[in-house]
Amino acid sequence: MILRFSTFGWFCLSTFSAFAIITTSYVIITCIAVRSSKKLTQSKKNTAARDRSRKMNRKISIIILTDFCCWVPFIVICCLHTLQVLDASPWYAFFSIVVLPITQS
């Protein structure tokens, strides 16, 4: 059981680390995009650039949200399966066919 918990701990740590790196990257991209769009849209005449900037920020936010909503439940179910709290074998097909492709669109 100690070996399983150690494996589980490494799994959780690596999964959390990867998710944190991806989220941090998206936050940095968003900050850079907001700064550059502020420079472009300082004049009130440049409304087209402001609209493009808002659309881009909205798309980045949607990407982060869908990634979070799709991967976190999968990770939680994998952790519960690893701890033998529940048998998640039937859920793997559902997640791989239905939920995870949402992040690819």
ZADREN-25727 format. One record per residue (C-alpha): residue in three letters; x, y, z. Coordinates in steps of 0.5 Angstrom, whole numbers, plus 2048, in hexadecimal, padded with zeros to 3 digits. Each point is the difference from the previous one (the first is absolute). Example, Ala and Ser with C-alpha at 12.3 -4.5 7.8 and 13.67 -1.06 7.14 Angstrom:
2
<atom><code>ala</code><u>819</u><v>7F7</v><w>810</w></atom>
<atom><code>ser</code><u>802</u><v>807</v><w>7FE</w></atom>
END
This chain:
105
<atom><code>met</code><u>800</u><v>800</v><w>800</w></atom>
<atom><code>ile</code><u>806</u><v>805</v><w>801</w></atom>
<atom><code>leu</code><u>802</u><v>7FF</v><w>7F9</w></atom>
<atom><code>arg</code><u>7F9</u><v>801</v><w>7FD</w></atom>
<atom><code>phe</code><u>800</u><v>807</v><w>804</w></atom>
<atom><code>ser</code><u>807</u><v>802</v><w>7FE</w></atom>
<atom><code>thr</code><u>7FE</u><v>7FF</v><w>7F9</w></atom>
<atom><code>phe</code><u>7F9</u><v>803</v><w>801</w></atom>
<atom><code>gly</code><u>804</u><v>806</v><w>803</w></atom>
<atom><code>trp</code><u>805</u><v>801</v><w>7FA</w></atom>
<atom><code>phe</code><u>7FA</u><v>7FF</v><w>7FC</w></atom>
<atom><code>cys</code><u>7FC</u><v>806</v><w>803</w></atom>
<atom><code>leu</code><u>806</u><v>804</v><w>801</w></atom>
<atom><code>ser</code><u>802</u><v>7FF</v><w>7F8</w></atom>
<atom><code>thr</code><u>7F9</u><v>802</v><w>7FE</w></atom>
<atom><code>phe</code><u>7FF</u><v>806</v><w>805</w></atom>
<atom><code>ser</code><u>807</u><v>802</v><w>7FD</w></atom>
<atom><code>ala</code><u>7FE</u><v>800</v><w>7F9</w></atom>
<atom><code>phe</code><u>7F9</u><v>803</v><w>801</w></atom>
<atom><code>ala</code><u>804</u><v>806</v><w>804</w></atom>
<atom><code>ile</code><u>805</u><v>801</v><w>7FA</w></atom>
<atom><code>ile</code><u>7FA</u><v>800</v><w>7FB</w></atom>
<atom><code>thr</code><u>7FC</u><v>805</v><w>804</w></atom>
<atom><code>thr</code><u>806</u><v>804</v><w>802</w></atom>
<atom><code>ser</code><u>802</u><v>800</v><w>7F8</w></atom>
<atom><code>tyr</code><u>7F8</u><v>802</v><w>7FE</w></atom>
<atom><code>val</code><u>800</u><v>806</v><w>806</w></atom>
<atom><code>ile</code><u>807</u><v>802</v><w>7FD</w></atom>
<atom><code>ile</code><u>7FD</u><v>800</v><w>7F9</w></atom>
<atom><code>thr</code><u>7FA</u><v>804</v><w>802</w></atom>
<atom><code>cys</code><u>804</u><v>805</v><w>804</w></atom>
<atom><code>ile</code><u>805</u><v>802</v><w>7FA</w></atom>
<atom><code>ala</code><u>7FA</u><v>800</v><w>7FC</w></atom>
<atom><code>val</code><u>7FC</u><v>805</v><w>804</w></atom>
<atom><code>arg</code><u>806</u><v>804</v><w>801</w></atom>
<atom><code>ser</code><u>801</u><v>801</v><w>7F8</w></atom>
<atom><code>ser</code><u>7F9</u><v>801</v><w>7FF</w></atom>
<atom><code>lys</code><u>800</u><v>806</v><w>805</w></atom>
<atom><code>lys</code><u>805</u><v>803</v><w>7FC</w></atom>
<atom><code>leu</code><u>7FD</u><v>7FF</v><w>7F9</w></atom>
<atom><code>thr</code><u>7F9</u><v>802</v><w>803</w></atom>
<atom><code>gln</code><u>802</u><v>806</v><w>804</w></atom>
<atom><code>ser</code><u>7FD</u><v>805</v><w>7FB</w></atom>
<atom><code>lys</code><u>7F8</u><v>800</v><w>800</w></atom>
<atom><code>lys</code><u>801</u><v>7FF</v><w>7F8</w></atom>
<atom><code>asn</code><u>802</u><v>7F9</v><w>800</w></atom>
<atom><code>thr</code><u>7FA</u><v>7FD</v><w>802</w></atom>
<atom><code>ala</code><u>801</u><v>7FA</v><w>7FB</w></atom>
<atom><code>ala</code><u>807</u><v>7FE</v><w>804</w></atom>
<atom><code>arg</code><u>7FC</u><v>801</v><w>806</w></atom>
<atom><code>asp</code><u>7FB</u><v>7FB</v><w>7FE</w></atom>
<atom><code>arg</code><u>805</u><v>7FB</v><w>7FD</w></atom>
<atom><code>ser</code><u>803</u><v>800</v><w>807</w></atom>
<atom><code>arg</code><u>7FA</u><v>7FF</v><w>804</w></atom>
<atom><code>lys</code><u>7FF</u><v>7FA</v><w>7FB</w></atom>
<atom><code>met</code><u>807</u><v>7FD</v><w>801</w></atom>
<atom><code>asn</code><u>7FF</u><v>801</v><w>807</w></atom>
<atom><code>arg</code><u>7FA</u><v>7FC</v><w>800</w></atom>
<atom><code>lys</code><u>802</u><v>7FA</v><w>7FC</w></atom>
<atom><code>ile</code><u>806</u><v>800</v><w>805</w></atom>
<atom><code>ser</code><u>7FC</u><v>7FF</v><w>806</w></atom>
<atom><code>ile</code><u>7FB</u><v>7FB</v><w>7FC</w></atom>
<atom><code>ile</code><u>806</u><v>7FC</v><w>7FF</w></atom>
<atom><code>ile</code><u>802</u><v>800</v><w>807</w></atom>
<atom><code>leu</code><u>7F9</u><v>7FF</v><w>803</w></atom>
<atom><code>thr</code><u>7FF</u><v>7FA</v><w>7FB</w></atom>
<atom><code>asp</code><u>807</u><v>7FD</v><w>802</w></atom>
<atom><code>phe</code><u>7FE</u><v>800</v><w>807</w></atom>
<atom><code>cys</code><u>7F9</u><v>7FE</v><w>800</w></atom>
<atom><code>cys</code><u>803</u><v>7FA</v><w>7FB</w></atom>
<atom><code>trp</code><u>806</u><v>7FE</v><w>804</w></atom>
<atom><code>val</code><u>7FF</u><v>801</v><w>807</w></atom>
<atom><code>pro</code><u>7FA</u><v>7FB</v><w>801</w></atom>
<atom><code>phe</code><u>804</u><v>7FB</v><w>7FC</w></atom>
<atom><code>ile</code><u>806</u><v>801</v><w>805</w></atom>
<atom><code>val</code><u>7FB</u><v>7FF</v><w>806</w></atom>
<atom><code>ile</code><u>7FD</u><v>7FA</v><w>7FD</w></atom>
<atom><code>cys</code><u>807</u><v>7FD</v><w>7FF</w></atom>
<atom><code>cys</code><u>803</u><v>802</v><w>807</w></atom>
<atom><code>leu</code><u>7FA</u><v>7FC</v><w>803</w></atom>
<atom><code>his</code><u>801</u><v>7FA</v><w>7FB</w></atom>
<atom><code>thr</code><u>807</u><v>800</v><w>802</w></atom>
<atom><code>leu</code><u>7FE</u><v>800</v><w>808</w></atom>
<atom><code>gln</code><u>7FB</u><v>7FB</v><w>7FE</w></atom>
<atom><code>val</code><u>7FA</u><v>804</v><w>803</w></atom>
<atom><code>leu</code><u>7FC</u><v>7FE</v><w>7FA</w></atom>
<atom><code>asp</code><u>801</u><v>7FC</v><w>7F9</w></atom>
<atom><code>ala</code><u>801</u><v>805</v><w>7FB</w></atom>
<atom><code>ser</code><u>801</u><v>7FB</v><w>7FA</w></atom>
<atom><code>pro</code><u>7F9</u><v>802</v><w>7FD</w></atom>
<atom><code>trp</code><u>802</u><v>807</v><w>800</w></atom>
<atom><code>tyr</code><u>806</u><v>800</v><w>7FC</w></atom>
<atom><code>ala</code><u>7FC</u><v>7FF</v><w>7FA</w></atom>
<atom><code>phe</code><u>7FB</u><v>805</v><w>801</w></atom>
<atom><code>phe</code><u>806</u><v>805</v><w>802</w></atom>
<atom><code>ser</code><u>804</u><v>7FF</v><w>7FA</w></atom>
<atom><code>ile</code><u>7FB</u><v>800</v><w>7FB</w></atom>
<atom><code>val</code><u>7FB</u><v>805</v><w>802</w></atom>
<atom><code>val</code><u>803</u><v>805</v><w>805</w></atom>
<atom><code>leu</code><u>808</u><v>800</v><w>7FE</w></atom>
<atom><code>pro</code><u>7FE</u><v>802</v><w>7F9</w></atom>
<atom><code>ile</code><u>7FD</u><v>806</v><w>802</w></atom>
<atom><code>thr</code><u>807</u><v>803</v><w>802</w></atom>
<atom><code>gln</code><u>802</u><v>7FF</v><w>7F9</w></atom>
<atom><code>ser</code><u>7FB</u><v>804</v><w>7FC</w></atom>
END
